[in-house]
Amino acid sequence: MTIRLLVGLGNPGPEYEHTRHNAGFWWIDEVARKLRATLVPDRSYHGLVARVNRTGGEPLWLLQPVTFMNLSGKSVASLARFFKITPAEILVAHDELDLQPGQAKLKLGGSAAGHNGLKDIHAQLGTQDFWRLRLGIGHPGVKAEVPNYVLKKPSAEHRTGIEQAIERSLESLELMLAGDMTRAMMKVHADKPERPKPPRQPPPEETG
């Protein structure tokens, strides 16, 4: 089964544009650039939408909900229902607290793990069985700090890590769109970011 709808989650407005919670928006922006598509506002689907005509197949839809994160499902479900796109044909890219910046994971279904955008999509579609591309943003370490953490800009190092993960995931885009999720998953999960090497320490001075 091929992927017919790619969704990136985030919050609309310039004040949220560079915050961690908008990693899904960043991903869709890069997909649109790669596919030479232009996202335009569409009130019918409560988001920014692009249609990409694929050779020998169904059109591919790109979507950024502008309902704010907690109501993402309203946008996703309205487009999916109109074009008769099943949950298994939907891939949602979103920020993931349980992965470090630079990491990405692809999975089908599973718990929303407290992510309000995923919760609402599950509620509106009536199932958890849609694909997710989890883009690591790291965790603040304390649960109570999560709401503020996701709505703040990442450090320059973390932003670079997230952008690198997005770039690497796009190398598997054609596999995802073809529905070859096993190979796409292996490729996404195999591409581990290089860890920066610690600076060399000078040898200890001899005493005596």
C-alpha positions in Angstrom: 0.0 0.0 0.0 1.5 3.4 -1.0 1.6 6.6 1.0 -0.9 9.1 -0.3 -0.8 11.8 2.4 2.2 13.3 4.1 1.5 15.4 7.2 3.9 17.6 9.2 2.8 18.7 12.7 3.4 22.1 14.2 1.8 25.3 15.3 1.1 28.2 12.9 2.4 31.7 13.3 5.8 33.3 13.4 6.2 33.0 17.2 6.2 29.2 16.9 8.1 28.9 13.6 11.4 28.0 15.0 10.3 26.0 18.1 10.9 22.3 18.7 7.2 21.4 18.4 7.4 22.5 14.7 9.9 19.8 13.6 7.1 18.2 11.5 6.5 21.5 9.7 10.2 21.7 8.9 10.1 18.2 7.5 7.1 19.0 5.2 8.8 22.2 4.0 11.8 20.1 2.9 9.6 17.5 1.3 7.8 20.2 -0.7 11.2 21.7 -1.7 12.4 18.2 -2.9 9.2 17.5 -4.8 9.0 21.1 -6.2 5.6 21.6 -4.7 4.1 24.7 -3.2 2.0 24.6 0.0 -1.0 26.9 -0.2 -3.8 27.7 2.3 -7.0 25.6 1.9 -9.8 26.4 4.3 -11.6 23.1 3.4 -8.8 21.1 5.1 -7.8 23.7 7.7 -4.2 23.8 6.6 -1.5 24.5 4.0 -1.9 21.9 1.2 0.0 20.8 -1.9 -0.9 18.2 -4.5 1.8 16.3 -6.3 0.9 14.3 -9.3 2.8 11.1 -9.3 3.5 9.1 -12.5 1.3 6.1 -12.8 -0.4 6.5 -9.5 -2.7 8.4 -7.2 -1.9 12.1 -6.4 0.3 12.6 -3.3 -1.0 15.2 -0.8 1.2 17.3 1.5 -0.4 18.9 4.6 0.5 21.3 7.4 -2.5 21.7 9.7 -3.0 25.3 10.9 -5.5 24.3 13.6 -2.8 24.4 16.3 -1.3 21.2 17.5 -4.1 20.0 19.7 -6.6 20.0 16.8 -4.4 18.5 14.1 -6.8 15.6 13.6 -9.5 18.0 12.3 -7.3 18.9 9.4 -5.9 15.4 8.7 -9.3 13.7 8.9 -11.1 16.2 6.6 -8.6 15.8 3.8 -8.3 12.0 4.2 -12.0 11.5 4.2 -12.6 13.7 1.2 -10.0 11.8 -0.9 -10.8 8.4 0.6 -7.3 8.0 2.0 -7.0 5.2 4.6 -5.0 5.6 7.8 -2.4 3.1 6.5 -1.8 5.5 3.6 -1.0 8.4 5.9 2.5 9.3 7.2 2.7 11.9 10.0 6.1 13.6 10.8 6.3 15.0 14.4 8.7 16.0 17.1 9.7 13.2 19.5 10.9 13.7 23.1 12.2 10.2 23.5 14.8 10.5 20.7 17.8 12.7 20.7 18.3 15.5 18.1 19.8 13.8 15.0 17.8 10.7 15.5 14.7 9.7 13.5 12.5 6.5 13.6 9.7 5.3 11.4 6.9 3.2 12.9 3.3 2.2 12.3 0.7 2.8 15.0 1.4 2.7 18.7 0.7 5.1 21.6 0.7 8.9 21.2 2.9 9.0 24.3 1.5 12.3 25.4 1.8 14.0 22.0 -1.4 16.1 21.6 -1.2 16.2 17.8 -1.0 12.5 17.6 -3.8 12.1 20.2 -6.2 14.2 18.1 -5.4 12.5 14.8 -6.1 9.1 16.6 -9.4 10.5 17.9 -10.5 11.9 14.5 -9.4 8.9 12.4 -10.6 6.4 15.0 -7.4 4.4 14.9 -3.7 4.6 15.8 -2.7 2.6 12.6 -1.1 5.4 10.6 2.6 5.8 10.0 4.7 8.2 12.0 8.2 9.6 11.3 9.5 10.5 14.8 12.0 13.3 14.7 14.1 13.5 17.9 14.2 16.8 19.8 15.5 15.4 23.2 13.9 15.6 26.6 14.3 18.3 29.2 14.7 15.6 31.9 11.7 16.7 34.0 8.1 16.0 32.8 6.7 19.2 34.2 9.1 21.2 31.9 8.0 19.5 28.7 5.3 22.1 27.7 7.7 24.9 27.9 10.6 22.9 26.3 8.7 22.0 23.1 7.6 25.6 22.6 11.1 27.0 22.8 13.8 27.2 20.1 16.4 24.4 20.2 20.0 25.3 20.7 22.0 25.7 17.5 23.6 22.3 17.9 20.2 20.6 18.4 18.7 22.5 15.5 21.5 21.2 13.3 20.9 17.7 14.5 17.2 17.9 13.7 17.9 19.3 10.3 20.4 16.5 9.6 17.8 13.8 10.6 15.3 15.4 8.3 17.8 15.4 5.4 18.7 11.8 6.0 15.1 10.7 6.2 14.4 12.3 2.9 16.8 9.8 1.3 14.1 7.2 2.1 11.2 9.3 0.8 10.7 7.4 -2.5 10.7 4.1 -0.6 8.1 5.5 1.8 5.9 6.8 -1.1 6.1 3.4 -2.8 4.9 1.7 0.4 8.2 -0.2 0.8 8.2 0.6 4.5 10.4 -2.3 5.6 13.3 -1.0 3.5 12.5 2.6 4.3 12.5 1.7 8.0 15.8 -0.1 7.8 17.4 2.8 6.0 16.1 5.5 8.3 17.1 3.5 11.4 20.5 2.6 10.0 21.5 6.2 9.3 22.9 7.1 12.6 24.4 10.6 13.1 28.1 10.9 13.6 28.8 11.9 17.2 31.2 14.8 17.5 34.6 13.7 18.8 35.6 15.1 22.1 38.5 17.5 22.0 41.9 15.9 22.7 43.1 16.5 26.1 46.8 17.5 26.6 48.9 14.8 28.4 49.2 15.4 32.1 52.4 17.3 33.1 55.0 15.1 34.7 55.8 16.0 38.3 58.8 15.0 40.3 
